[in-house]
């Protein structure tokens, strides 16, 4: 992707410090946090049960819940295939945990993100809830998805994500790509298929891990 010196989403400093994506204590006071359909407070017991199930499955499969070079490589390959600046392999634990991460170089002028984000931010919670891919070629095209803390924090215009679903039915997390440039609607199907295929690759990699 070409670099644009006047791009409004570029940060002014030459080497921006790494920082985590938005957390609950960084909410914009004028904007409610993103909450996927049905994710009301009454669902907290269900969410705790799903979290425990997720941890148990990852442990049994021998999959670490910390950053991994293998997952970083998968995130980079997905982002490069899509032509996006950022790529993530994201496990939904106490926080969204980016065990795989690809992003611009530190001296690029773009936001450099950390490895975690609150569970209720971004669009991955929607992917988890719907258990299927979410293609957003332009997040501002839909009021439902434009009101999101990540839009302002990183300046995101396009998002494509897909769930990581184990054969048991447990949803472990997501893979996704994000970028400060919107994409043509005509490209949405191709980009959606890239992240879906990346999700299959991640699950194949998990299946090859030594089972405990």
N, C-alpha and C positions, 0 to 999 in steps of 0.2 A: 504494500500500500504506500502511495506517495506521501511525503511529509508536507504539511501545509503550514508555513510560518505564521499565517494569520488565523489559523484554526482557533476558534473561540474556546475549544475544549482543552487546548494545551495549557499547561501550567507555566507560569513565568520563570520559575527557577530552573537552572540547567540540570541539576541533580536533585530531584525531589526526594524527600525521605520516604521510606516505605511506611505504609500505614494500613491498618485494617480497614476493610469496607465498613459501612455504617453499622453501628451497634445501637442498642436501645437508648443509651445515654447521649446519642448524637442526633436524635430526631429533630427534624424541623418542627418548631412549635406550631406552625400553621398547617402542618400536613399530618394526617393520621398515618400510622404505619400500615404497610401492605398486609392484608390478612386474606388468605385464600378462602374460597367459599367453604362454609361449614366448619371453619377452624375457630369456633367460639371457645370461650373459657371453659364451657361445660365439657369440651373435648379433651381437657388436660389429662384425665386418667388414661384415655385411649392413647394420647401422644406419649405418655410415660411408658405404657406397655409396648408401643411400637419401638421406642428408643431402646428399651431393654432387649427386645427381640433382635434389633439391628446389631447391638453390641455382641450379643450371644452368637449370632450368625457369623459376624466378622471374625470373632475369636476362633470359632470352630473351623472356619475356612483358612485360618492362618494369615489373614490380611491385616497388615498394620494400619492403624488409624493416624499415622503421622506422615508428613511429606515423603514422597517416594520418587526417585529418579525415573522409575518405569512409568509412573502415572504422569510425571512432568513431561516425559517424552510423548505420551499419548495425548496430553493436552496441547502440546506444541504442534503435533501432527494435525490434530483436528482444527486448530486455529489457522494453520498455514493452508490447509485444504480449503477452508472457508474464506480466507483472506481477511480474517479478523485480527485485531490487536491482542485480544485477551482470550484465553481458553482455560477451562476449569474441569477438574474431576472432583466432585463435591460430595462428601459423605455428610448426611444429616445426623449429627451427634448432639451434644449439648448446644453446640453452635454449628453452623454450616462450616465444614472444615475442608479446605482445599488441599487434598492430598496430592493432587496434580494441578500445576499452575504454569501458565505461559503468559507473559506480558511483555510490554516494550522494555528496552534497556533503560537503566536508571538515568542515563543522560539524554533520553529522548524528549523530555519535556512533558510527557504524558504522566498521568497519575500512576504511581507505583503502589500496588495494593499489598496487604498482608495475607495471611493464610486463613483467617476466620471472618465470619460475619454473623450477625444475629439471625436466628432462625426465621424471623418474620420479615426480613428485608429481601429485596430482589424479587425475581420472578420464579426462582426455583421452587419456592413453596407451592406455587400454582401447579408446576409440573408434578410435584410429589402428590398433590391432591387429585389431579386428574389422571395420573399414571399414563400419560402419553405426551408426545412432543408438543412444545409450544413455540411456534414461529412468530416472531415480532419483527417484521422488516423495518418498521418505524414505530417506536414505542409511543410517540406522540399522536399517532393516528387513532389510538383508542384511549379515551379518558380513563377507562378502567385500569390500564397499565401504565399510563404516563405519570400518575401521581405516586411516585416511588422514590424513596430516599436515595437510591443508587443513581437515579437520573441526574440529580444535582451533585452528588458527591464525586462521580466519575465522568459525568457528561455523556451518558449512554443514549444512543439513538436506535440501536438494533440489538436484538437478543434472540438466540435460538438455543433451546434446551430440550433434553430428552431424559427420561428416567432410567435409573439403573435398577432393574427388577430381577431378583434371583428366581430360580426355578421354583422355589418354595412359595413365591408370591410376595416375599418381603421386599419392600422398596428401600434400597440402601442409600440412595441419593440421586444425583443427576450428573450429566455432563452438559456443558453449555459454552457458548462463545458470546462475547459482547464487544461492541465497537462504538466509537463516537460518531460514526457516519451511518446514516440510514441506508438501506439497500432497496433496489427496485423490487416491487411486488413480484415481477416475473422471475426473480431469483429465489423466491421464498421456498419453493418445493425442493430445489437443489440443495439449498443450505440446510433445510430441515433434514433431508436424507443424510447429509454429512454428519450431523450430530447424532442421528439415530444409529448410523453405522459405527460411529465412535463409541457409543454406548455399548454396542455389541462387542466391540474390541475390548473394552474395559471389563465386561463381564466374562469374556473368554480368558482374559489375563487372571481375573480372580479365580476362575475355575481351575486354572493351572497351579494355583498356590498350594503348598503342602497342607492337606487337611489334618486337623488335630483331633 
